Amino acid sequence: MYNITPVLQSLGFLESEIKTYLAALEFGPGTVLDLTKKTHFSRQATYVVIESLTKRGLMSNVIRGKKKYFVAEDPEKLLSYAQRRETDLKDKVRDLERALPELKLKASGERPVVKLFEGKEGALTVLNDIGTTRQGDSPEVYEMEDSDVFFRFIRHEEVLPVLQKLKRINTHVTGLYAGNSRGKTLNSKRYYLPQDMQNIKSTITVYGNKIAIQTFEGKMHSMIIESQAVADTIHILFKLSFKAAELQNFETD
């Protein structure tokens, strides 16, 4: 005989509800005392189970003389109940799908880490971090930089160790640049900003799950933001910028 118990359990029925329903189905109308003898549950527990099954439409009662007899409804009612549960579950899945974005926003997740640095040493610390942060199997770095302003403060020899580290792990750099080209050291693609977008006096670099921002106006300041969500967003902005640069035929090398 097919074991229906696991199926009913998957529908949310308790063991006591399953035994009571099957006993009433097998032996026909019975009093609470009759059911307790068949299931070995207490009278109080049996009353609770009967009430639960009645609310589900799976049991009813009849009065014969002065006694109340409880009857298991036809198994077709059980199938109807399962079908209603299936429909309700599908509705709940759709509700959950709609609520998922909001739930994700509420998830605690990792908090962004922000580090601030001052002066040239701080800028070199940021450069070193770019060279040592793991970026996955296909390293990609996106940046926006005014090369003339950058190299006014940072000598090429100071950048070279970072470039060598990036080259060893086959990093590809794509960027938007103001200023003069200084020749390629890495596998890279460069888009040069038109004259009305020159002299930006800062750099933005996205690498791995981090964003580095350096400003060279007034006292030099540098910042590292570590956040996958923010890095993913800046990645999208860069990709849109590169597409626009292609459409506008920006000068490249």
Secondary structure as UniProt FT lines:
FT   HELIX           5..10
FT   TURN            11..12
FT   HELIX           15..27
FT   HELIX           32..39
FT   HELIX           43..55
FT   TURN            56..57
FT   STRAND          59..64
FT   TURN            65..66
FT   STRAND          67..72
FT   HELIX           75..106
FT   STRAND          113..118
FT   HELIX           119..132
FT   STRAND          140..146
FT   HELIX           147..153
FT   HELIX           156..168
FT   TURN            169..170
FT   STRAND          172..178
FT   STRAND          187..192
FT   HELIX           195..197
FT   STRAND          202..207
FT   TURN            208..209
FT   STRAND          210..215
FT   STRAND          221..226
FT   HELIX           228..247
FT   TURN            248..249
FT   STRAND          251..252
//
